[in-house]
Amino acid sequence: MRMLQGTPARRLGLALVLGLLPCRAGAEAPVVDLPAPKVEAVEGAVTATLTRAGIPGASVAIATGGRLRFAQGFGLADVENGVPARAATMYRLASVSKPITAAAVLKLAEDGKLDLDAPVQRYVPAFPEKPWPVTARQLLGHLGGVRHYRDEEPTSTSPYDGVTSGLAFFKDDPLVAEPGIRYVYSTYGYNLLGAAVEGAAARPYLEYMREAIFSRAAMAAIRPDEVRPIIPSRAQGYRRTREGTLLNSDLADVSYKVPGGGFIATASDVSRFGAALVWGALLSPESLKTMLTHSARRAVVPRAMAWA
């Protein structure tokens, strides 16, 4: 399975995370604890990247030796209002939400509460039976045959009140491939996994995530990227036209896909998550090995794929 699939972000205000070592809770404050030449190198590399890619702003977190050594913002988090990006800036994680959900699935499997090879309906009765069994192991590796976005679905503005209600987007559609045969990148597959987490844990998805993942990884700021509530330090999203004009990104209510692309967090929080995985705070070595294993049946990812 490949659950740490890299994806281009839909937003140009990116959270850049460098390093996979432990960070202290509350590390969203600016931190500069590196030799001057290294600070200059980091600042030069980030500034050059933002200029080359036309990115308005970014936040960077670097940890070495078990502590946060650098956390800083660059450019603007809100171009219209001239708000600078800071260490505390909150960015839409988009598909970086997927490995966070994957960790929860594997934790439940490790604890004997979820069978990776059982039909997913055991944990999600709301998902209709299909011609073939669909398992959590297959869904984790994008091998479950569940489709990805259609048409204007990524910019839906309809609110959803939980992971099960979000299944309405795709649950009644046929599978696009027999599970286990073909790699089909699918945010909806991870939505289904979020519902499986809820069913296996016998508690709401977000409640389990806070207890089993966020608190144990000291992820202090992460939360669902809700449209209507005021989220302090949230970066504005942008897109560019083919001519290079910077525009505000389309409004989207991502409450239908929190497990697959609906969290918001700081760069430091994402760094803490990676650190917790590497240092064994979240999963056993065996579970982490499973998480990082490629499937032998993975196919080439379509170039025309819609990411997020």
C-alpha positions as CSV (number, residue, x, y, z in Angstrom):
1,M,0.0,0.0,0.0
2,R,1.1,3.5,-0.6
3,M,-0.7,5.9,1.8
4,L,1.8,8.7,1.8
5,Q,0.9,9.6,-1.8
6,G,2.2,13.1,-2.5
7,T,-0.3,15.4,-4.1
8,P,-0.1,19.0,-5.5
9,A,-2.1,21.3,-3.2
10,R,-5.2,23.0,-4.6
11,R,-4.3,26.1,-2.6
12,L,-1.2,28.2,-3.4
13,G,-0.8,29.2,0.2
14,L,1.2,26.1,1.0
15,A,2.4,24.7,4.3
16,L,6.0,23.4,3.8
17,V,7.2,20.9,6.4
18,L,10.9,20.0,6.5
19,G,12.1,17.3,8.8
20,L,10.4,14.4,10.6
21,L,11.6,14.8,14.2
22,P,9.6,15.6,17.4
23,C,8.3,19.1,17.9
24,R,7.0,20.5,21.1
25,A,3.3,21.3,21.5
26,G,2.7,25.0,21.1
27,A,5.5,25.4,18.6
28,E,3.4,27.6,16.3
29,A,5.3,30.7,17.7
30,P,8.2,31.8,15.5
31,V,11.4,29.8,16.2
32,V,14.9,30.5,14.9
33,D,17.5,28.3,16.5
34,L,19.9,27.4,13.6
35,P,23.3,28.8,12.7
36,A,23.0,32.0,10.6
37,P,24.3,30.3,7.4
38,K,21.6,27.6,7.6
39,V,18.9,30.2,8.3
40,E,20.1,32.1,5.3
41,A,20.1,28.9,3.2
42,V,16.5,28.1,4.3
43,E,15.2,31.6,3.7
44,G,16.9,31.7,0.3
45,A,15.5,28.4,-0.8
46,V,12.0,29.2,0.4
47,T,11.9,32.6,-1.2
48,A,13.3,31.3,-4.5
49,T,10.6,28.6,-4.5
50,L,7.8,31.1,-3.8
51,T,9.0,33.4,-6.6
52,R,9.5,30.6,-9.1
53,A,6.1,29.0,-8.5
54,G,4.2,32.2,-8.0
55,I,3.1,31.1,-4.5
56,P,1.9,34.0,-2.3
57,G,3.0,32.6,1.0
58,A,4.2,29.6,3.0
59,S,5.1,28.4,6.5
60,V,8.1,26.2,7.2
61,A,8.9,24.0,10.2
62,I,12.3,22.3,10.7
63,A,13.1,20.0,13.6
64,T,16.4,18.3,14.4
65,G,17.8,16.6,17.5
66,G,14.4,16.1,19.0
67,R,13.3,19.8,19.1
68,L,12.0,22.4,16.9
69,R,14.8,24.5,15.4
70,F,12.9,26.7,12.9
71,A,9.3,27.7,12.4
72,Q,8.6,30.7,10.3
73,G,6.2,32.2,7.7
74,F,7.1,33.7,4.4
75,G,5.2,36.0,2.1
76,L,1.5,36.6,2.6
77,A,-1.3,34.4,4.0
78,D,-3.9,36.9,2.7
79,V,-2.9,39.0,-0.3
80,E,-6.0,41.3,-0.3
81,N,-5.5,42.4,3.3
82,G,-1.7,42.2,3.4
83,V,-1.6,39.6,6.2
84,P,1.8,38.0,6.4
85,A,2.2,34.2,6.7
86,R,3.5,33.2,10.1
87,A,4.5,30.0,11.9
88,A,0.9,29.9,13.3
89,T,-0.8,30.2,9.9
90,M,-3.3,27.5,9.3
91,Y,-3.4,25.8,5.9
92,R,-5.9,23.5,4.2
93,L,-4.1,20.1,4.3
94,A,-6.1,18.7,1.3
95,S,-4.8,15.2,0.7
96,V,-2.3,15.3,3.5
97,S,-5.4,14.5,5.5
98,K,-5.3,10.9,4.0
99,P,-2.2,9.6,5.8
100,I,-3.6,11.0,9.0
101,T,-6.8,9.0,8.5
102,A,-4.7,6.0,7.5
103,A,-2.8,6.1,10.8
104,A,-6.1,5.9,12.6
105,V,-7.2,2.9,10.5
106,L,-3.9,1.1,11.3
107,K,-4.1,1.9,15.0
108,L,-7.6,0.3,15.2
109,A,-6.2,-2.7,13.3
110,E,-3.3,-2.9,15.7
111,D,-5.7,-2.8,18.6
112,G,-7.8,-5.6,17.2
113,K,-10.8,-3.4,16.5
114,L,-10.7,-3.4,12.7
115,D,-9.9,-6.2,10.3
116,L,-8.0,-4.8,7.3
117,D,-9.2,-7.7,5.1
118,A,-12.9,-7.8,6.2
119,P,-15.6,-6.3,3.9
120,V,-15.8,-2.6,4.8
121,Q,-19.6,-3.0,5.3
122,R,-18.8,-4.7,8.7
123,Y,-17.9,-1.2,9.9
124,V,-20.0,0.9,7.5
125,P,-23.4,-0.7,7.0
126,A,-24.5,2.4,5.1
127,F,-22.2,1.5,2.2
128,P,-24.1,-0.8,-0.1
129,E,-22.8,-4.2,-1.2
130,K,-20.9,-4.3,-4.4
131,P,-20.2,-7.1,-6.9
132,W,-16.9,-7.7,-5.1
133,P,-15.8,-7.3,-1.5
134,V,-14.1,-3.9,-0.7
135,T,-11.7,-4.0,2.2
136,A,-9.9,-1.3,4.3
137,R,-6.5,-2.6,3.1
138,Q,-7.5,-2.1,-0.5
139,L,-8.9,1.4,0.2
140,L,-5.8,2.4,2.0
141,G,-3.8,1.8,-1.1
142,H,-6.3,3.3,-3.5
143,L,-7.1,-0.2,-4.8
144,G,-10.7,-0.4,-3.6
145,G,-12.3,0.6,-6.9
146,V,-14.1,3.6,-5.4
147,R,-14.3,6.5,-7.8
148,H,-12.7,9.9,-7.4
149,Y,-14.3,13.4,-8.1
150,R,-16.8,14.2,-10.8
151,D,-17.6,17.5,-12.4
152,E,-18.0,20.2,-9.8
153,E,-18.0,18.0,-6.7
154,P,-14.7,19.4,-5.4
155,T,-16.3,22.8,-5.1
156,S,-19.5,21.7,-3.4
157,T,-20.8,24.3,-1.0
158,S,-23.3,22.0,0.8
159,P,-22.6,21.4,4.5
160,Y,-22.5,17.8,5.8
161,D,-22.7,16.9,9.5
162,G,-20.5,13.8,9.6
163,V,-18.5,11.2,7.8
164,T,-21.4,9.0,7.1
165,S,-23.6,11.7,5.5
166,G,-20.7,12.5,3.2
167,L,-20.9,9.0,1.7
168,A,-24.0,10.3,-0.3
169,F,-21.6,11.6,-2.9
170,F,-20.6,8.2,-4.1
171,K,-21.9,5.2,-2.1
172,D,-24.6,4.2,-4.7
173,D,-22.3,4.4,-7.7
174,P,-20.7,1.3,-9.2
175,L,-17.1,0.6,-8.6
176,V,-14.8,1.8,-11.4
177,A,-12.6,-1.4,-11.1
178,E,-12.5,-4.7,-9.4
179,P,-10.9,-4.1,-6.0
180,G,-7.2,-5.2,-5.8
181,I,-6.7,-5.0,-9.6
182,R,-6.1,-1.4,-10.5
183,Y,-4.8,1.7,-8.7
184,V,-7.5,4.4,-8.8
185,Y,-6.7,7.4,-6.7
186,S,-9.7,8.2,-4.6
187,T,-10.5,10.8,-2.0
188,Y,-13.9,9.1,-1.6
189,G,-12.2,5.9,-0.7
190,Y,-10.7,7.7,2.2
191,N,-14.1,9.1,3.1
192,L,-15.2,5.5,3.4
193,L,-12.2,4.7,5.6
194,G,-13.2,7.6,7.9
195,A,-16.6,6.0,8.2
196,A,-14.9,2.7,9.0
197,V,-12.9,4.4,11.7
198,E,-16.1,5.6,13.3
199,G,-17.8,2.2,13.1
200,A,-14.8,0.2,14.4
201,A,-14.1,2.7,17.2
202,A,-17.8,2.9,18.1
203,R,-17.5,6.7,18.5
204,P,-17.5,9.7,16.2
205,Y,-14.6,9.9,13.8
206,L,-13.3,13.3,15.1
207,E,-13.6,12.1,18.7
208,Y,-11.4,9.1,17.9
209,M,-8.9,11.2,15.8
210,R,-8.4,13.6,18.7
211,E,-7.8,10.8,21.2
212,A,-5.8,8.3,19.2
213,I,-3.9,10.6,16.8
214,F,-3.9,14.3,17.5
215,S,-3.3,14.2,21.2
216,R,-0.7,11.5,21.0
217,A,1.2,13.4,18.3
218,A,0.9,16.7,20.1
219,M,-0.9,18.2,17.1
220,A,-2.2,21.3,18.9
221,A,-4.0,23.2,16.1
222,I,-5.4,20.7,13.7
223,R,-9.1,20.7,13.1
224,P,-11.7,20.3,10.3
225,D,-11.4,23.1,7.7
226,E,-14.9,24.3,8.3
227,V,-16.2,27.2,6.0
228,R,-18.5,29.0,8.4
229,P,-16.7,29.1,11.8
230,I,-14.0,31.7,12.3
231,I,-10.6,29.9,12.3
232,P,-7.9,32.3,13.6
233,S,-4.8,32.6,11.3
234,R,-6.4,30.7,8.4
235,A,-4.7,31.3,5.1
236,Q,-6.7,32.5,2.1
237,G,-6.8,30.1,-0.8
238,Y,-5.8,31.2,-4.3
239,R,-5.5,30.0,-7.9
240,R,-3.9,31.4,-11.0
241,T,-5.4,31.7,-14.5
242,R,-3.5,30.5,-17.5
243,E,-2.4,34.1,-18.0
244,G,-0.9,34.1,-14.5
245,T,-3.5,36.3,-12.8
246,L,-3.9,35.5,-9.1
247,L,-7.5,34.9,-8.1
248,N,-9.3,33.8,-4.9
249,S,-9.9,30.1,-5.1
250,D,-13.4,28.8,-5.5
251,L,-15.5,28.5,-2.4
252,A,-15.7,24.9,-1.2
253,D,-17.3,23.3,1.9
254,V,-15.1,20.3,2.5
255,S,-17.2,18.9,5.3
256,Y,-18.2,16.0,3.1
257,K,-14.6,14.8,2.8
258,V,-12.8,15.5,6.1
259,P,-11.0,12.1,6.2
260,G,-9.8,12.4,2.7
261,G,-9.1,16.1,2.3
262,G,-10.8,18.2,5.0
263,F,-8.3,19.1,7.8
264,I,-6.6,22.4,8.4
265,A,-3.4,22.7,10.5
266,T,-0.1,24.5,10.9
267,A,3.2,23.4,9.4
268,S,4.4,22.4,13.0
269,D,1.4,20.1,13.4
270,V,2.2,18.3,10.2
271,S,5.8,18.0,11.4
272,R,4.6,16.5,14.7
273,F,2.5,13.9,12.9
274,G,5.5,12.8,10.8
275,A,7.6,12.7,13.9
276,A,5.1,10.6,15.8
277,L,5.0,8.1,13.0
278,V,8.8,7.8,12.7
279,W,9.4,7.7,16.5
280,G,6.7,5.1,17.2
281,A,4.3,7.3,19.2
282,L,1.4,6.4,17.0
283,L,2.0,2.9,15.5
284,S,4.1,-0.2,16.0
285,P,7.0,-0.8,13.6
286,E,4.9,-3.5,12.0
287,S,2.0,-1.2,11.3
288,L,4.3,1.5,10.0
289,K,5.9,-1.0,7.7
290,T,2.4,-1.9,6.4
291,M,1.7,1.8,5.9
292,L,4.8,2.4,3.8
293,T,4.6,-0.8,1.7
294,H,3.8,-0.5,-2.0
295,S,1.2,-2.8,-3.4
296,A,2.5,-5.1,-6.1
297,R,-0.6,-4.4,-8.2
298,R,-0.3,-0.6,-8.2
299,A,-0.7,0.9,-11.6
300,V,0.6,4.1,-13.0
301,V,-1.3,7.1,-11.8
302,P,-3.3,8.8,-14.6
303,R,-1.7,12.1,-15.6
304,A,-5.1,13.8,-16.0
305,M,-6.0,12.9,-12.4
306,A,-7.8,15.7,-10.4
307,W,-5.9,16.0,-7.1
308,A,-7.0,17.2,-3.7
